[in-house]
Amino acid sequence: MIYFLHPSKDSSIGGIESIIYEMVKYASNSNVDIGVIDYINSPLVKRLLCSKIEFKHVVIKSDLFDSIEFEHDDNDVVVIFNNSVKILPFRVKIDIKVLVWDVYYPYWFSGYNKIFNKCNANRFFSFMIEKDGLLTMDEHLLEYTEEKFNFSIPVIPPPLSQTQFKNGNDFQSRKICYIGRCEKWKNVPLSNFIIDCYSKFGSNFVLDIFTDDMDCMKDDLEDLIGANFPKCTIHFYSGLLGASLFEKVKGYDFGLAMGMSALTLADLEVPILLIDSTYDKKKLSDYKYRWLGESDRKFDVGTSLDRPINSRYVGGSLDLKIEELALSRAEIVEMNSVLLMRFSPGSVFKELLICADSTVLYSRDFAKLYTGLRGAFNYVLLSLKRRFVGSAYHW
């Protein structure tokens, strides 16, 4: 049996929660036992219950120092994601097989090499590979493991249920949509796009932003864009999920997104420009845009400019992409369809089961991150941060 572990007390549904939702829904509909380890009132659990999806719920107590313990079989596997690696030794006190599904490869470098002794972090990274306990969502981490460790890891893309909703062909020129949570590393490249649009179109464009927090997004963009922000026509929408979101996506010239949001818009047949994450506005100077699918990677929905590996795609200026859209709109939308063939929940779940059957990485192994004097210091430091800092060191 597979259990998904990505606890959250936040009110929003992000990309990882959407992935788990699709996997649990598919398993439940296929009469396969599946579990979720999460808080009783998490947004993911609420969404699953509202959808009447059957799953085993292992409830996490709100006290950050309560142990997670439940009965399990020898072949059961807990699937976790990047940000749970550091917390696992604090909460999971049973010895169970673990599979780490990478969703954002810079996390290993910007996060773990800062939190832990770099030697410990690198040793554990190679240990996960040796134990067949690491897989990735796109090719960026695969490239790193091949380059640094001369080792390949499985690439399993995120699942996506196709919808009957479509953007349609009756689109309005220069009407643009964006889907994404209010996060600094997303808002910086979004603000750069808005500045590029203003430089090209002046005030003659409309941008609809679908996000989790309208006030946060508006304040952040106003700060990042500056004096030209009031001159741009930007509409903000929040709290929309599933069909309530899809039915709003109508008549757009093109869209902008990264990650799962890019795939969602692709399924709605919106031509998609990818944006890459960064905290640094300077790295967006002369930024090159690319269409979703415009890459020789198997799967690329945006990378990190803060931790680039390489750039195996042909990008271009916004001017060039607008020209391509005018000349080849049907071909750009077709790239979406070709790409999405890999993302059916059934195909993804079957691949995940194969990886779950292969892993010999156990929850006890994660204590290796805290070995030695430096490791012990980091354990104490992270314990204090979990107690006093809050959400950044959740569950």
C-alpha positions in Angstrom: 0.0 0.0 0.0 1.2 3.5 -0.8 0.8 6.4 1.6 1.4 10.0 0.5 2.9 12.3 3.0 2.9 16.1 2.3 1.1 17.6 5.3 -0.1 21.2 5.2 -2.2 23.5 7.4 -2.3 26.2 4.7 -5.6 27.1 3.1 -4.4 26.7 -0.5 -3.9 23.8 -2.9 -0.6 23.8 -4.6 1.0 21.6 -7.2 2.0 18.7 -4.9 -1.5 18.6 -3.4 -2.9 18.4 -6.9 -0.6 15.5 -7.7 -1.6 13.6 -4.6 -5.3 14.3 -5.3 -5.0 12.8 -8.8 -3.1 9.7 -7.6 -5.5 9.0 -4.8 -8.5 9.6 -7.0 -7.2 7.2 -9.6 -6.3 4.5 -7.0 -9.7 4.8 -5.3 -11.6 4.5 -8.6 -9.5 1.5 -9.5 -10.2 -0.2 -6.1 -6.6 0.0 -5.0 -6.0 0.7 -1.4 -4.3 4.1 -0.9 -3.4 6.3 2.1 -2.8 9.9 3.0 -0.8 11.0 6.1 -2.0 14.5 6.9 -3.8 16.8 9.3 -7.5 16.2 9.8 -8.4 19.7 8.4 -5.8 20.0 5.7 -7.0 21.5 2.4 -6.1 18.3 0.5 -8.0 16.0 2.9 -11.0 18.4 2.7 -10.9 18.3 -1.1 -10.7 14.4 -1.2 -13.6 14.1 1.3 -15.7 16.7 -0.7 -15.1 14.6 -3.8 -16.2 11.5 -2.0 -12.9 9.7 -2.7 -12.1 6.7 -0.5 -8.7 6.6 1.1 -7.1 5.6 4.4 -6.4 8.7 6.5 -3.5 8.6 8.9 -4.1 11.7 11.1 -1.2 13.9 12.1 -1.6 15.6 15.4 -1.0 19.4 15.5 1.7 19.1 18.2 5.0 19.3 16.2 6.7 16.8 18.4 4.0 14.1 18.5 5.2 10.9 16.7 3.5 9.5 13.6 2.9 5.8 14.1 0.5 3.4 12.4 0.2 -0.3 11.6 1.8 -1.2 8.2 3.0 -4.2 6.2 6.6 -4.8 5.1 5.8 -3.9 1.5 4.0 -0.6 2.4 5.7 2.6 1.1 5.5 6.2 2.1 5.9 8.7 -0.8 7.3 12.0 0.3 8.4 15.2 -1.5 11.5 17.4 -1.3 10.6 19.5 1.7 9.7 16.5 3.9 13.1 14.9 3.8 14.5 17.1 6.6 11.5 16.6 8.9 11.0 12.8 8.6 13.4 11.9 11.5 11.4 14.2 13.8 8.0 12.7 13.3 8.0 9.2 11.7 8.9 6.7 14.4 8.0 3.5 12.5 10.4 1.8 10.2 8.8 1.9 6.7 10.0 2.0 3.2 10.2 5.5 1.6 10.2 6.9 -1.9 11.3 10.5 -2.4 9.6 12.2 -5.4 11.6 15.2 -6.5 9.4 18.1 -7.7 11.9 21.0 -7.6 15.6 20.1 -8.0 17.1 23.4 -6.7 15.7 22.5 -3.3 18.5 20.1 -2.7 21.0 22.8 -3.1 19.3 26.0 -1.8 17.8 24.0 1.1 19.8 21.0 2.2 23.3 22.2 1.6 22.5 25.2 3.8 20.6 23.3 6.5 23.0 20.3 6.8 26.7 19.7 6.7 27.3 19.7 2.9 29.1 16.4 3.2 26.2 14.8 5.0 23.7 16.2 2.4 25.7 14.9 -0.5 26.3 11.5 1.1 22.6 11.1 1.8 21.7 12.2 -1.7 23.9 9.5 -3.2 22.5 7.0 -0.6 19.0 7.7 -1.8 20.1 6.9 -5.4 21.9 3.7 -4.3 18.7 2.5 -2.5 16.5 3.2 -5.5 14.6 5.6 -3.3 14.7 8.8 -5.4 12.8 9.7 -8.5 12.2 13.0 -10.2 9.3 14.8 -11.9 11.3 16.3 -14.8 14.7 15.9 -16.4 16.6 18.6 -14.5 17.5 16.4 -11.5 18.2 13.5 -13.9 20.8 15.6 -15.6 22.4 16.4 -12.3 22.6 12.8 -11.1 24.0 11.6 -14.5 26.6 14.4 -14.5 27.7 14.2 -10.8 27.0 10.5 -9.9 27.0 8.8 -13.4 23.7 7.4 -12.4 20.2 7.6 -13.9 17.0 7.9 -11.8 13.4 7.3 -12.9 11.5 10.3 -14.3 7.8 10.2 -13.5 5.9 13.2 -14.6 2.9 14.6 -12.6 -0.6 13.1 -13.3 -3.2 15.2 -15.0 -6.9 14.3 -15.5 -8.2 15.7 -18.8 -11.2 18.0 -18.6 -14.0 18.7 -20.9 -13.4 22.5 -20.6 -11.5 24.2 -23.4 -10.3 27.7 -24.1 -11.9 27.7 -27.5 -10.9 29.4 -30.8 -12.9 32.6 -30.2 -10.0 34.3 -28.4 -9.3 38.0 -27.7 -6.0 39.3 -28.9 -3.6 40.3 -26.0 -5.9 38.8 -23.4 -3.5 36.7 -21.3 -4.0 34.4 -18.3 -1.6 33.3 -15.5 -2.2 30.6 -12.9 0.1 30.3 -9.8 0.4 30.7 -6.1 1.7 33.9 -4.5 5.3 33.0 -4.0 8.3 35.3 -4.4 10.2 33.0 -6.7 7.1 32.9 -9.0 6.2 36.6 -8.7 9.6 37.9 -9.7 9.5 36.3 -13.2 5.8 37.1 -13.5 6.5 40.8 -12.8 9.3 40.7 -15.5 6.7 39.3 -18.0 4.3 42.2 -17.2 7.1 44.7 -17.7 7.9 43.1 -21.1 4.2 43.2 -22.0 4.0 46.9 -21.1 7.2 47.6 -23.2 5.6 45.9 -26.2 1.9 46.7 -25.9 1.8 49.7 -23.6 -1.5 49.6 -21.7 -3.1 47.6 -24.5 -3.2 44.2 -22.9 -5.3 42.4 -20.2 -3.8 40.0 -17.8 -6.1 37.7 -15.6 -4.2 36.2 -12.6 -5.7 33.2 -10.9 -4.0 32.7 -7.5 -4.4 31.7 -3.9 -4.1 35.1 -2.3 -5.2 38.2 -4.3 -4.0 40.8 -1.8 -0.5 39.2 -1.5 -0.1 38.9 -5.2 -1.3 42.5 -5.9 1.0 43.9 -3.2 4.0 41.9 -4.4 3.6 42.8 -8.1 3.0 46.5 -7.3 6.3 46.5 -5.4 8.2 44.6 -8.1 6.8 46.6 -11.1 6.8 50.0 -9.6 5.3 53.1 -11.3 3.9 51.3 -14.4 1.8 48.9 -12.3 -1.3 51.2 -12.2 -1.1 51.5 -16.0 -1.6 47.8 -16.6 -5.0 46.2 -16.7 -4.7 43.2 -14.3 -7.6 41.3 -12.9 -7.1 39.0 -9.8 -9.1 35.9 -8.9 -8.5 33.6 -6.0 -9.9 30.4 -4.4 -10.8 28.7 -7.7 -10.1 25.0 -8.1 -11.2 22.3 -10.6 -14.2 23.0 -12.7 -14.8 26.5 -11.1 -11.3 27.4 -12.4 -11.5 25.6 -15.7 -14.8 27.3 -16.8 -13.2 30.7 -16.3 -10.5 30.0 -18.8 -12.1 31.1 -22.0 -11.0 33.2 -24.9 -7.4 33.8 -24.0 -4.8 34.7 -26.6 -2.2 32.8 -24.6 -1.2 31.9 -21.1 1.8 32.0 -18.8 2.7 29.5 -16.1 5.2 27.0 -14.7 4.8 23.5 -13.2 1.4 21.9 -12.8 -0.3 25.2 -13.8 1.3 25.0 -17.2 0.0 21.5 -17.7 -3.5 22.6 -16.6 -3.6 25.4 -19.1 -2.2 23.1 -21.8 -5.1 20.7 -21.2 -7.5 23.7 -21.7 -5.8 24.2 -25.1 -4.3 27.6 -24.1 -0.9 28.3 -25.9 1.6 28.4 -22.9 4.7 30.4 -22.4 6.8 28.9 -19.7 8.5 31.1 -17.0 11.5 30.0 -14.9 11.7 30.6 -11.2 14.1 33.0 -9.6 14.4 35.4 -6.6 16.8 37.6 -8.5 15.4 40.2 -11.0 18.9 40.6 -12.5 18.8 37.1 -13.9 15.8 38.0 -16.0 17.7 40.6 -18.1 17.1 39.8 -21.8 15.0 36.8 -20.7 14.2 34.2 -23.4 10.7 32.8 -23.4 9.8 29.3 -24.7 6.5 27.5 -25.4 5.5 24.5 -23.4 7.0 21.6 -25.3 9.7 23.7 -27.0 12.5 21.6 -25.5 14.4 18.5 -26.3 13.8 17.3 -22.7 11.1 14.7 -22.2 9.4 17.0 -19.8 10.1 20.6 -19.0 7.7 22.9 -17.2 10.2 25.5 -16.1 13.5 25.4 -14.4 15.4 27.6 -11.8 17.5 30.4 -12.9 19.0 30.5 -9.4 20.5 27.0 -9.9 20.7 26.3 -13.6 22.1 23.0 -14.9 22.1 23.8 -18.6 19.7 25.3 -21.1 18.7 22.7 -23.7 16.0 24.7 -25.4 15.6 27.4 -27.9 14.1 30.5 -26.3 13.3 33.9 -27.8 12.1 37.4 -27.0 8.5 38.1 -26.2 8.3 39.9 -29.6 9.4 36.7 -31.4 6.9 34.5 -29.4 4.0 36.8 -30.2 5.0 36.6 -33.9 5.2 32.8 -33.7 1.8 32.7 -32.1 0.3 34.8 -35.0 1.8 32.5 -37.6 1.6 29.1 -36.0 -1.1 29.1 -33.3 -2.5 25.6 -34.2 1.0 24.1 -34.1 1.7 25.6 -30.7 -1.5 24.2 -29.3 -0.7 20.8 -30.9 2.6 20.7 -28.9 0.4 20.8 -25.8 -1.5 17.7 -26.9 1.6 15.7 -27.8 3.1 16.5 -24.4 0.0 15.7 -22.4 -0.1 12.1 -23.7 2.4 11.1 -21.0 0.4 12.5 -18.1 -2.6 10.2 -17.7 -3.1 9.3 -14.0 -3.2 5.6 -14.9 0.2 5.7 -16.6 1.8 7.7 -13.9 0.4 5.4 -11.1 1.7 2.3 -12.8 5.2 3.8 -13.0 5.0 4.9 -9.4 4.0 1.3 -8.3 7.1 0.0 -10.0 9.4 2.5 -8.2 7.6 1.8 -4.9 8.3 -1.9 -5.3 12.0 -1.3 -6.0 12.9 1.1 -3.1 14.9 -0.2 -0.2 15.2 3.2 1.4 13.8 3.2 4.9 12.6 5.9 7.2 15.4 5.0 9.7 17.9 6.0 7.0 17.0 9.7 7.2 18.7 10.0 10.5 22.0 9.9 8.6 21.4 13.6 7.8 22.0 14.4 11.4 25.2 12.4 12.1 28.4 13.8 13.5 28.9 17.0 15.5 27.6 19.3 12.8 24.7 17.0 12.2 23.8 17.0 15.9 24.0 20.8 15.9 21.7 21.0 12.9 19.2 18.7 14.6 19.0 20.9 17.6 18.8 24.0 15.4 16.1 22.7 13.3 14.2 21.5 16.4 14.2 25.1 17.7 13.2 26.5 14.3 10.3 24.0 14.1 9.1 25.1 17.6 9.5 28.9 17.1 9.6 29.7 13.4 6.5 27.9 12.2 5.2 27.1 8.8 8.7 26.9 7.1 9.4 23.9 9.3 5.9 22.3 9.2 4.5 19.0 10.4 
